[in-house]
Amino acid sequence: MPQQNMLASNHAARGAHAQAVGTASGLPRRAGVGLKPEHFREVLEQLPDLGFFEIHAENYMVDGGPFHHYLERIRTHYALSLHGVGLSIGGEAPLDEAHLDRLAALISRYEPAEFSEHLAWSSHGENFLNDLLPLPYTQQTLVRVCAHIDRVQDRLGRRMLLENPASYVEFEASTFDEAEFIGEVVRRTGCGLLLDVNNVYVSCTNHGRDAVAFINQLPLQAVAQIHLAGFHRDQDAAGATLLIDSHGAPVDAQVWDLYRHTLSRSGPLPTLIEWDNDVPALTVLLQEAARAEQCMTQASTCQPASLELFA
Amino acid sequence: MSALQQSDFTAALFDPALPCPAGLRAWNGSDPAARFAVYRNNVVSGLIDALADTFPVVQALVGEEFFRAIASVFVRARPPQSKLLAFYGDELPAFIQAFEPARSVPYLADVARLELARVQAYHAMDAAPIDADCMQAALSKTERLPRLRLTLHPSARVVESSHALVSLWAAHQSDAAVNLSAVDTGRPEQALVLRQGLDVVVVPLGPGATRFCAALLDGTPLGAAAGLALQEEARFDLSATLVALLNHDAVCAIDFDCEA
């Protein structure tokens, strides 16, 4: 099973801090799926042909039991992507150092190829809100987000990936657009990008933006992983389409198109199929993963755009 | 966003009576309150779903609608303080106990305690159990017997109720050997909950054995623990209880207590 480093050097972080925090790159340019407890046994029995598994860090911050039992065994066969949901990088308060310590312990135990977190906040005061909440894009929030990412990268001793959010509201206070803000964070911190193509599609639909233009505006050379997921449809107060990032459905046709567009510019990238709610049979996840790999194969035979980008 | 704004945002997430936070906008000029409602719903229903995962039998006993009603009151009153959602709801049993509309189901809080104990046991620290030979050797020196200290598995915990919580719980399992309609809910029941291998097991115990296990968990030496068990129940059978503990891989260490 693939554990070798298949990432090319053009994915290394290029920012000012890149040297200080090092570059952690190791996910193969293949498709992976989220590791779910209901699939533990099946995964070990079948060892499906996949590039990697992803886990949510907070689920494994427990002392012992089946989660660690299975992850230890599955980890010997697959590369691992560690994805956090609790760090609250977009939060106003300083980062939770105890939580960073728990992340550092998990990283040292399981040696994931990548660690990623969100451009969002999920805690306030004493409370954990269990959701990825939006922030305005201003000079003030830019400085704070960068300080938080610097702290994460210093504490963990590695580059982290920042994921673009799915959001439902915007802020009157914002002075940057989202792609600009993300580009500036990457430039200042040297973090990599986790490009969630579904989030791009959801947010661009929800905020009347052009998704292709948004992708083209991002620093694609910093993207080290892609997420694909499903959404469901709702409406806002004016009856306009409002897409909800549900992680509970197959990847939409429009998102596959946007993914192919992204690959045509970036070349193949490690790609996660995210399906966290109403988790289907493992075979359904594997079919979605196979489809992502087909897109990658097509993209790698279609060189001109990639050459243009990396020339 | 100022400090005030993130705190307004948080307050409005949990209190539907509060207005949508100021400073939000939508590209098409529509009322941002409808969009903010998505966050409100995500946060509250996500936390209710987490509780439903931990307390499936509580939900089955009162029905989904009533469960989600209790849970939504709980979520707003006690949002999680930990980023580890696995143990969210450790205050739910006490909350149910004090929740007036749930009074008609007097055993509900105890069933919640059992389900919480199962989740805690599932994620508890790993430890290797001792085998029968090791136990035999430790028990063979009878003069030392009273001062032996048995360490139970880190996942082990005792659950007690003045209701038939073990039968009520068992009747809701897929391999149920107990028929719900045949359960005498007024009969007191107790159990030892622990992880055996990778599976969490619920071992029904008599009152004496329950007192014995609780004493061992407190660090009480064997002799004193057996004494407490006999006070609780004259029929308490020490050797049968030790065999049961051994059969469930519940004992991880036996030490001789020189201080006692």
Boltz contact constraints between the chains, C-beta under 6 A:
constraints:
  - contact:
      token1: [A, 58]
      token2: [B, 83]
      max_distance: 6.0
  - contact:
      token1: [A, 58]
      token2: [B, 84]
      max_distance: 6.0
  - contact:
      token1: [A, 61]
      token2: [B, 84]
      max_distance: 6.0
  - contact:
      token1: [A, 62]
      token2: [B, 86]
      max_distance: 6.0
  - contact:
      token1: [A, 62]
      token2: [B, 123]
      max_distance: 6.0
  - contact:
      token1: [A, 63]
      token2: [B, 124]
      max_distance: 6.0
  - contact:
      token1: [A, 63]
      token2: [B, 125]
      max_distance: 6.0
  - contact:
      token1: [A, 64]
      token2: [B, 124]
      max_distance: 6.0
  - contact:
      token1: [A, 64]
      token2: [B, 125]
      max_distance: 6.0
  - contact:
      token1: [A, 64]
      token2: [B, 126]
      max_distance: 6.0
  - contact:
      token1: [A, 65]
      token2: [B, 122]
      max_distance: 6.0
  - contact:
      token1: [A, 65]
      token2: [B, 123]
      max_distance: 6.0
  - contact:
      token1: [A, 66]
      token2: [B, 198]
      max_distance: 6.0
  - contact:
      token1: [A, 86]
      token2: [B, 83]
      max_distance: 6.0
  - contact:
      token1: [A, 92]
      token2: [B, 3]
      max_distance: 6.0
  - contact:
      token1: [A, 92]
      token2: [B, 6]
      max_distance: 6.0
  - contact:
      token1: [A, 99]
      token2: [B, 83]
      max_distance: 6.0
  - contact:
      token1: [A, 124]
      token2: [B, 6]
      max_distance: 6.0
  - contact:
      token1: [A, 124]
      token2: [B, 10]
      max_distance: 6.0
  - contact:
      token1: [A, 126]
      token2: [B, 81]
      max_distance: 6.0
  - contact:
      token1: [A, 127]
      token2: [B, 79]
      max_distance: 6.0
  - contact:
      token1: [A, 128]
      token2: [B, 80]
      max_distance: 6.0
  - contact:
      token1: [A, 128]
      token2: [B, 83]
      max_distance: 6.0
  - contact:
      token1: [A, 129]
      token2: [B, 43]
      max_distance: 6.0
  - contact:
      token1: [A, 130]
      token2: [B, 46]
      max_distance: 6.0
  - contact:
      token1: [A, 130]
      token2: [B, 47]
      max_distance: 6.0
  - contact:
      token1: [A, 131]
      token2: [B, 42]
      max_distance: 6.0
  - contact:
      token1: [A, 131]
      token2: [B, 43]
      max_distance: 6.0
  - contact:
      token1: [A, 135]
      token2: [B, 1]
      max_distance: 6.0
  - contact:
      token1: [A, 136]
      token2: [B, 1]
      max_distance: 6.0
  - contact:
      token1: [A, 168]
      token2: [B, 35]
      max_distance: 6.0
  - contact:
      token1: [A, 168]
      token2: [B, 38]
      max_distance: 6.0
  - contact:
      token1: [A, 169]
      token2: [B, 24]
      max_distance: 6.0
  - contact:
      token1: [A, 169]
      token2: [B, 32]
      max_distance: 6.0
  - contact:
      token1: [A, 169]
      token2: [B, 35]
      max_distance: 6.0
  - contact:
      token1: [A, 170]
      token2: [B, 25]
      max_distance: 6.0
  - contact:
      token1: [A, 171]
      token2: [B, 23]
      max_distance: 6.0
  - contact:
      token1: [A, 172]
      token2: [B, 23]
      max_distance: 6.0
  - contact:
      token1: [A, 172]
      token2: [B, 25]
      max_distance: 6.0
  - contact:
      token1: [A, 173]
      token2: [B, 23]
      max_distance: 6.0
  - contact:
      token1: [A, 207]
      token2: [B, 27]
      max_distance: 6.0
  - contact:
      token1: [A, 208]
      token2: [B, 27]
      max_distance: 6.0
  - contact:
      token1: [A, 236]
      token2: [B, 30]
      max_distance: 6.0
  - contact:
      token1: [A, 236]
      token2: [B, 34]
      max_distance: 6.0
  - contact:
      token1: [A, 236]
      token2: [B, 35]
      max_distance: 6.0
  - contact:
      token1: [A, 237]
      token2: [B, 30]
      max_distance: 6.0
  - contact:
      token1: [A, 237]
      token2: [B, 31]
      max_distance: 6.0
  - contact:
      token1: [A, 237]
      token2: [B, 34]
      max_distance: 6.0
  - contact:
      token1: [A, 238]
      token2: [B, 28]
      max_distance: 6.0
  - contact:
      token1: [A, 238]
      token2: [B, 30]
      max_distance: 6.0
  - contact:
      token1: [A, 240]
      token2: [B, 28]
      max_distance: 6.0
